[in-house]
Amino acid sequence: DETTKQDETHSHKGEDDYVRLGFVEDIDESLVFETFPNKVGGHPKWLDPQHLPSSSSLVCPSCQARLSFLLQIYAPINEIDDAYHRTLFLFCCKKNKCGCFHVLRCQIPRDNAFYTLDGKEKTEVTSAPLCPRCGCFGDKKCARCHRVGYCSKEHQAEDWPAHKPTCSPEAPAGSIESTHRPAAGGIAFKEMEIVTEDEPEGNDSDDDDDDDDDDDDDDDDKISNEERDAMLGKYKEYLDREKVEGSFTEHDLSDITSQEDPAFLKFQKRIAREKEQVLRYTDSLHATPLYVATEGRPASKDIPPCSCGSARRFEFQILPQLLYYLGIDQGEDTLDWGTVIVYTCADSCTPAAGSEKYQSEFAWKQNH
């Protein structure tokens, strides 16, 4: 039921500590045919299937490689008529040295050209051509058959072994090859469903997470005696296992724990409530992210306003646990992050007539 889904999605306005957690689950069939999926990997399922972002907008500004689709979340806003259906898309460059993440927001009213009032896809809608390699706008047609569109010459060349058997200039006029045909190696990340649930309540020692960004001296960040003893025990085990020579004392531990980043300790405590979470989402306009370190936090001046002039607010973040589920082996220049924080227009503005239907938002990468 679409109404119920929307009510559940945005029913906590004003609760600054309200967070929904995202977890990934394996799937049997592609989610590209789901109407409003929450998912990681595979091909994007575009909310507006006709007015797609240009292929040139999904290029890494550092290395000029094609950006890879990472995930999308369906996040409608009941209070805004034009955001009755609303999806956020996150793309990234797979080279860690580039550190490029690109966010797109698309929203449409309940009464629209693509979906019925009860949220079903209209069968008469003609979608824009999709690149079979990545699922993005395929505005460059195969010069031989003119039936398949690609986002770039690179993806056309990569797809040629799969397309070659059906590529023929004698194909019936107007026939279109399926853009959902899987191409070998064409999926940047394994497709998985994102399921969400409310974050469970914590105890008093880790409940105060929405403090001011500049306030890092809360008592909650201090290490308890029990935690200190546990750290001492673990470190002694490490010394024994690695056969490290020399003594280790309580004074040595004090030196180490005094240098431990309090923000990281808070991050560990909060994540410990549900260790398999990969995403944290909030609809509160005043919530703050869960930082992985004190260093590398964005200042207010680092977060640019929306093109409409409104400030941006924190909406969701992805966590390093997602890297494990994606099966990314850590190397010298493989994709990595401590957390990626996504900021969106606080007003969730409607694009002006004639402008891009997929509005760019802002992502901030914080390293470990």
C-alpha positions as CSV (number, residue, x, y, z in Angstrom):
1,D,0.0,0.0,0.0
2,E,1.6,3.2,-1.2
3,T,0.0,5.5,1.3
4,T,1.1,3.3,4.2
5,K,4.6,3.2,2.8
6,Q,4.9,6.9,2.6
7,D,3.5,7.4,6.1
8,E,6.1,5.0,7.5
9,T,8.9,6.7,5.6
10,H,8.3,10.3,6.8
11,S,6.5,10.2,10.1
12,H,9.1,11.4,12.5
13,K,9.6,15.1,11.5
14,G,11.2,17.0,14.4
15,E,12.7,14.0,16.2
16,D,16.3,14.9,15.8
17,D,17.6,11.5,17.2
18,Y,15.3,9.4,15.0
19,V,17.3,7.1,12.7
20,R,16.4,4.3,10.4
21,L,19.0,1.7,9.7
22,G,19.6,0.0,6.4
23,F,20.8,-3.6,5.9
24,V,21.5,-5.5,2.8
25,E,20.0,-8.8,1.8
26,D,20.7,-11.0,-1.2
27,I,18.0,-11.2,-3.9
28,D,16.9,-14.0,-6.3
29,E,15.9,-11.7,-9.1
30,S,16.9,-8.2,-10.2
31,L,15.1,-5.3,-8.4
32,V,15.2,-3.2,-11.6
33,F,11.6,-4.2,-12.2
34,E,10.4,-3.1,-8.8
35,T,8.5,0.2,-8.8
36,F,10.3,2.0,-6.0
37,P,13.3,-0.1,-4.9
38,N,15.8,0.5,-2.1
39,K,18.9,-1.2,-3.4
40,V,22.6,-1.4,-3.7
41,G,24.3,-2.1,-7.1
42,G,23.0,-3.5,-10.3
43,H,21.5,-0.9,-12.6
44,P,19.7,2.2,-11.3
45,K,15.9,2.1,-11.5
46,W,15.1,5.7,-12.6
47,L,12.2,7.4,-11.0
48,D,11.5,9.6,-14.0
49,P,12.3,7.2,-16.9
50,Q,12.2,9.8,-19.7
51,H,14.3,12.7,-18.5
52,L,17.5,11.1,-17.4
53,P,20.7,12.8,-16.3
54,S,23.1,13.3,-19.2
55,S,25.9,10.8,-19.8
56,S,28.4,13.6,-19.4
57,S,27.2,14.4,-15.9
58,L,28.2,11.0,-14.6
59,V,31.9,11.3,-15.2
60,C,34.6,11.5,-12.5
61,P,36.0,15.0,-12.6
62,S,39.4,13.7,-11.6
63,C,40.1,10.8,-13.8
64,Q,37.3,11.2,-16.4
65,A,36.2,7.6,-15.9
66,R,32.5,6.7,-15.9
67,L,31.0,6.9,-12.4
68,S,29.5,3.6,-11.1
69,F,26.0,3.3,-9.7
70,L,26.3,2.5,-5.9
71,L,22.8,2.7,-4.4
72,Q,19.4,4.3,-4.4
73,I,16.9,4.9,-1.7
74,Y,13.2,5.8,-2.0
75,A,12.5,8.7,0.4
76,P,9.2,10.4,-0.3
77,I,8.1,13.5,1.7
78,N,4.4,13.7,2.6
79,E,4.5,17.4,3.4
80,I,5.7,18.3,-0.1
81,D,3.2,17.7,-2.9
82,D,5.9,17.5,-5.6
83,A,7.9,15.0,-3.6
84,Y,5.2,12.4,-3.2
85,H,7.6,10.1,-5.0
86,R,11.2,10.9,-4.3
87,T,14.4,8.8,-4.9
88,L,18.1,9.6,-4.1
89,F,20.8,8.1,-6.2
90,L,24.5,7.7,-5.2
91,F,27.3,7.2,-7.8
92,C,31.0,6.9,-7.2
93,C,34.4,6.6,-8.8
94,K,35.9,3.2,-8.0
95,K,39.3,4.7,-7.7
96,N,39.9,5.7,-4.1
97,K,42.4,8.4,-4.9
98,C,39.7,10.3,-6.7
99,G,37.3,10.2,-3.8
100,C,34.4,11.2,-6.0
101,F,30.8,10.6,-5.0
102,H,27.9,12.1,-6.9
103,V,24.3,12.4,-5.6
104,L,21.2,12.9,-7.6
105,R,17.7,13.6,-6.4
106,C,14.5,13.1,-8.4
107,Q,11.0,13.8,-7.2
108,I,7.5,13.9,-8.8
109,P,4.0,14.5,-7.6
110,R,1.4,11.7,-7.0
111,D,-0.4,12.7,-10.2
112,N,2.3,12.2,-12.8
113,A,2.9,10.8,-16.3
114,F,4.7,7.6,-15.2
115,Y,2.8,6.0,-12.3
116,T,-0.9,5.5,-11.4
117,L,-2.3,7.1,-8.3
118,D,-1.9,3.8,-6.5
119,G,1.8,3.6,-7.4
120,K,1.8,1.2,-10.4
121,E,3.8,1.8,-13.5
122,K,1.8,3.0,-16.5
123,T,2.2,0.6,-19.4
124,E,2.0,3.3,-22.1
125,V,5.1,5.2,-20.9
126,T,8.1,5.2,-23.3
127,S,11.3,5.2,-21.5
128,A,14.6,6.8,-22.6
129,P,17.2,4.4,-24.1
130,L,19.4,2.8,-21.5
131,C,23.0,1.7,-21.8
132,P,23.0,-2.1,-21.4
133,R,26.3,-1.8,-19.7
134,C,25.5,0.5,-16.8
135,G,21.8,1.3,-17.1
136,C,22.4,5.1,-17.6
137,F,21.2,7.3,-20.4
138,G,22.1,5.6,-23.7
139,D,22.1,8.7,-26.0
140,K,24.7,7.3,-28.4
141,K,23.2,4.7,-30.8
142,C,25.0,1.8,-32.3
143,A,26.0,3.0,-35.7
144,R,25.3,-0.4,-37.4
145,C,21.9,-1.3,-36.1
146,H,20.7,1.9,-34.5
147,R,18.7,-0.3,-32.0
148,V,20.9,0.0,-28.8
149,G,22.0,3.1,-27.1
150,Y,25.2,3.6,-25.0
151,C,26.4,6.2,-22.5
152,S,29.9,6.2,-24.0
153,K,32.2,4.6,-26.6
154,E,33.9,2.8,-23.7
155,H,30.8,0.9,-22.7
156,Q,29.9,0.3,-26.3
157,A,33.2,-1.5,-26.9
158,E,32.9,-3.4,-23.6
159,D,29.4,-4.6,-24.6
160,W,30.2,-5.6,-28.2
161,P,30.7,-9.3,-27.4
162,A,27.2,-9.5,-26.0
163,H,25.6,-7.2,-28.6
164,K,27.4,-8.6,-31.7
165,P,25.1,-11.7,-32.2
166,T,22.0,-9.5,-32.5
167,C,23.5,-6.5,-34.2
168,S,22.1,-6.3,-37.7
169,P,21.4,-3.4,-40.1
170,E,18.5,-5.5,-41.4
171,A,16.6,-5.4,-38.1
172,P,13.0,-4.3,-38.4
173,A,12.5,-0.6,-38.2
174,G,11.7,0.6,-34.7
175,S,12.7,-2.6,-33.0
176,I,14.7,-2.1,-29.8
177,E,17.0,-4.6,-28.2
178,S,16.3,-5.1,-24.5
179,T,18.3,-2.7,-22.3
180,H,17.9,-5.1,-19.4
181,R,20.1,-7.7,-21.1
182,P,22.9,-8.5,-18.7
183,A,26.3,-7.8,-20.1
184,A,29.3,-9.8,-18.9
185,G,31.1,-7.7,-16.3
186,G,28.8,-4.8,-16.9
187,I,27.5,-4.5,-13.3
188,A,29.8,-2.4,-11.1
189,F,28.5,-3.7,-7.8
190,K,26.5,-6.7,-6.8
191,E,22.8,-6.0,-6.6
192,M,21.3,-6.3,-3.1
193,E,18.1,-5.1,-1.5
194,I,18.2,-2.5,1.3
195,V,15.8,-3.3,4.1
196,T,15.3,-0.8,6.9
197,E,14.2,-0.8,10.5
198,D,14.2,1.7,13.4
199,E,17.5,2.0,15.3
200,P,17.1,0.3,18.7
201,E,17.5,2.4,21.7
202,G,20.8,2.5,23.5
203,N,21.8,3.0,27.1
204,D,22.6,6.3,28.7
205,S,26.3,6.1,27.8
206,D,25.8,6.2,24.1
207,D,22.4,7.9,23.6
208,D,23.6,11.5,23.3
209,D,24.7,11.5,19.6
210,D,23.1,14.7,18.3
211,D,25.4,17.2,20.0
212,D,26.8,20.2,18.2
213,D,29.5,19.3,15.6
214,D,32.1,21.3,17.5
215,D,31.4,19.7,20.9
216,D,33.7,16.7,21.3
217,D,34.2,16.8,25.1
218,D,31.0,15.1,26.3
219,D,31.3,12.7,29.2
220,D,29.8,10.0,26.8
221,D,33.1,10.0,24.9
222,K,35.2,9.1,27.9
223,I,36.4,5.5,28.4
224,S,34.9,3.7,31.3
225,N,37.0,1.5,33.7
226,E,35.4,-1.6,32.1
227,E,36.3,-0.5,28.6
228,R,39.8,0.3,29.8
229,D,40.2,-3.1,31.3
230,A,38.9,-4.7,28.1
231,M,41.4,-2.8,26.0
232,L,44.2,-3.7,28.3
233,G,43.3,-7.4,28.0
234,K,43.1,-7.3,24.2
235,Y,46.3,-5.5,23.9
236,K,48.1,-8.0,26.1
237,E,46.7,-10.8,24.0
238,Y,48.1,-9.0,20.9
239,L,51.5,-8.8,22.5
240,D,51.5,-12.5,23.4
241,R,50.3,-13.5,20.0
242,E,52.8,-11.4,18.1
243,K,55.6,-12.2,20.6
244,V,56.3,-8.6,21.1
245,E,59.1,-8.0,23.6
246,G,58.9,-5.6,26.4
247,S,56.4,-4.7,29.2
248,F,53.1,-3.1,28.9
249,T,51.6,-1.2,31.9
250,E,48.4,0.7,32.8
251,H,50.4,3.9,32.2
252,D,51.1,2.8,28.7
253,L,47.4,2.2,28.2
254,S,46.5,5.6,29.5
255,D,48.8,7.1,26.9
256,I,47.1,5.1,24.1
257,T,43.5,5.7,25.2
258,S,44.1,9.4,25.8
259,Q,45.1,9.6,22.1
260,E,42.0,7.5,21.0
261,D,39.7,9.7,18.9
262,P,36.5,10.3,21.1
263,A,34.4,10.6,17.9
264,F,35.6,7.1,16.8
265,L,34.7,5.7,20.2
266,K,31.2,7.2,20.0
267,F,31.0,5.8,16.4
268,Q,31.9,2.3,17.7
269,K,29.3,2.5,20.5
270,R,26.5,3.6,18.3
271,I,27.2,1.1,15.6
272,A,27.4,-1.7,18.2
273,R,23.6,-1.5,18.6
274,E,23.3,-3.2,15.1
275,K,26.7,-4.2,13.8
276,E,25.5,-5.2,10.3
277,Q,24.0,-1.8,9.4
278,V,25.3,-0.3,6.2
279,L,23.2,2.9,6.0
280,R,21.7,5.4,8.4
281,Y,18.8,7.6,7.3
282,T,16.9,10.4,9.0
283,D,14.1,12.7,7.9
284,S,14.8,15.3,10.6
285,L,15.9,18.7,9.4
286,H,18.3,19.1,12.4
287,A,19.9,15.7,12.8
288,T,23.7,15.4,12.6
289,P,25.7,12.5,11.1
290,L,27.6,9.9,13.1
291,Y,31.2,10.8,12.4
292,V,33.9,8.2,12.2
293,A,36.6,10.7,13.3
294,T,37.0,14.1,14.8
295,E,39.2,15.1,11.9
296,G,37.7,15.4,8.5
297,R,34.3,16.7,9.5
298,P,32.7,19.2,7.1
299,A,32.3,22.8,8.4
300,S,29.1,24.6,7.5
301,K,31.0,26.5,4.8
302,D,32.0,23.2,3.2
303,I,28.4,22.2,2.5
304,P,27.3,24.3,-0.5
305,P,23.7,25.5,-0.7
306,C,21.2,24.0,-3.2
307,S,20.9,25.7,-6.6
308,C,17.6,27.1,-5.3
309,G,19.5,29.0,-2.6
310,S,18.3,26.9,0.3
311,A,20.7,25.3,2.8
312,R,21.3,21.6,2.6
313,R,20.7,19.2,5.5
314,F,22.0,15.8,6.4
315,E,19.8,13.0,5.1
316,F,21.7,9.8,5.1
317,Q,25.1,8.2,5.3
318,I,26.7,5.0,4.3
319,L,29.1,3.0,6.6
320,P,32.2,1.0,6.0
321,Q,30.4,-2.2,6.5
322,L,29.0,-1.8,3.0
323,L,32.4,-2.4,1.6
324,Y,32.5,-5.9,3.1
325,Y,29.1,-6.8,1.6
326,L,30.3,-5.5,-1.8
327,G,33.2,-7.8,-1.7
328,I,35.8,-5.1,-2.2
329,D,39.3,-6.2,-1.4
330,Q,41.4,-3.5,0.1
331,G,44.3,-2.4,-2.1
332,E,46.4,0.6,-2.8
333,D,43.7,2.4,-4.8
334,T,40.5,0.4,-4.2
335,L,37.3,2.1,-3.1
336,D,37.3,2.9,0.6
337,W,35.6,5.2,3.1
338,G,35.1,5.8,6.8
339,T,31.6,7.2,6.0
340,V,30.0,9.0,3.1
341,I,27.5,11.6,4.3
342,V,24.8,12.9,1.9
343,Y,23.3,16.3,2.2
344,T,20.2,17.3,0.3
345,C,18.1,20.5,-0.2
346,A,16.3,21.2,3.1
347,D,13.3,22.4,1.0
348,S,13.5,19.5,-1.4
349,C,12.9,22.1,-4.1
350,T,11.1,21.3,-7.3
351,P,13.3,21.8,-10.5
352,A,12.4,24.9,-12.5
353,A,10.7,24.3,-15.8
354,G,13.2,23.3,-18.4
355,S,15.9,22.4,-15.9
356,E,17.3,18.9,-15.1
357,K,14.8,16.6,-13.5
358,Y,17.6,14.9,-11.6
359,Q,19.1,17.6,-9.3
360,S,22.6,17.3,-8.0
361,E,23.1,17.1,-4.2
362,F,26.2,17.0,-2.1
363,A,28.2,14.1,-0.6
364,W,31.1,14.4,1.9
365,K,33.6,11.5,2.3
366,Q,35.2,11.1,5.7
367,N,38.1,8.8,5.9
368,H,39.0,6.4,8.8
